[in-house]
Amino acid sequence: MELPSKLLENAVNEIAQLPGIGKRTALRLALHLLKQPNTQTETLVTSLAKLRSEIQYCSNCHNIADATRCEICNNTTREASVICVVEDVRDVMAIENTGLFKGHYHVLGGKINPMEGVGPSQLNINTLVEKVKSGAVTEIIFALSSTMEGDTTNFYIYKQIQECNIITSTIARGIAIGDELEYADEVTLGRSLIHRIPFEKAIKQV
C-alpha cells in the first residue's frame, strides 16, 4: 500500500498490529484521527500511555485493577469463599455482564498448552491452590473454555486441590438459546444431553 507520507505509513503500520485490524482499517483510523481536534488525539494518547504505565493486577485474583486490589475483591457484599476460575480478564467481564455471579474470580492468565510452551508454572495456579489450602474457599467453579487445553487445565487444578474439603463444579455446556439443534457440533450436543435439567426447571427459567 503506497502512502503519501512516511509519518502516516508509520502510524498505519503500528495501528495494524492491533488484533483484528488490517492495513485498510488502520488507514481509516489514522485518517480519522487526523481530522479530529488536537486535544482529542492528545487525550487518546494520554489515556493509552496511562493505561500501559499505571494499570495494575489485583493481588488477590489477578484481575485488572486501578489499585492493589480490584473493585470486585473489595466488595464486601460478594461471597469471597466462592471462586470462579477463568482464563483471562475478558472472561471476568463476560460473566459480570450477566449480573448473576456474586462470588470472586481467579484469573489464570491462560491455559496449560505444552504445544505452545505454556506450563502450570507460567499461570496463576499456585496462588489459587494456596488460597484453597488456607481454608478460605468453599467452592471452585471452573469456567474455562471447552477445549483440550481448558479441560487439561481444569483437571490439573482439580488434582492439586482434590484432598481439600471443598465443592468443585464447572459451568454447564450446551446449546445456546436460539440455536438450531442441527447446527450444533457433536460434543456440544452430547454435553447438553448429559447435563440436562428437569423440564419443570426449564419452564421456570423462561
C-alpha positions, 0 to 999 in steps of 0.5 A: 500500500503506497502512502503519501507520507512516511509519518502516516505509513508509520502510524498505519503500520503500528495501528495494524498490529492491533488484533483484528485490524488490517492495513485498510482499517488502520488507514481509516483510523489514522485518517480519522484521527487526523481530522479530529481536534488536537486535544482529542488525539492528545487525550487518546494518547494520554489515556493509552500511555496511562493505561500501559504505565499505571494499570495494575493486577489485583493481588488477590485474583489477578484481575485488572485493577486501578489499585492493589486490589480490584473493585470486585475483591473489595466488595464486601457484599460478594461471597469471597469463599466462592471462586470462579476460575477463568482464563483471562480478564475478558472472561471476568467481564463476560460473566459480570455482564450477566449480573448473576455471579456474586462470588470472586474470580481467579484469573489464570492468565491462560491455559496449560498448552505444552504445544505452545510452551505454556506450563502450570508454572507460567499461570496463576495456579499456585496462588489459587491452590494456596488460597484453597489450602488456607481454608478460605474457599468453599467452592471452585467453579471452573469456567474455562473454555471447552477445549483440550487445553481448558479441560487439561487445565481444569483437571490439573487444578482439580488434582492439586486441590482434590484432598481439600474439603471443598465443592468443585463444579464447572459451568454447564455446556450446551446449546445456546438459546436460539440455536438450531439443534442441527447446527450444533457440533457433536460434543456440544450436543452430547454435553447438553444431553448429559447435563440436562435439567428437569423440564419443570426447571426449564419452564421456570427459567423462561 
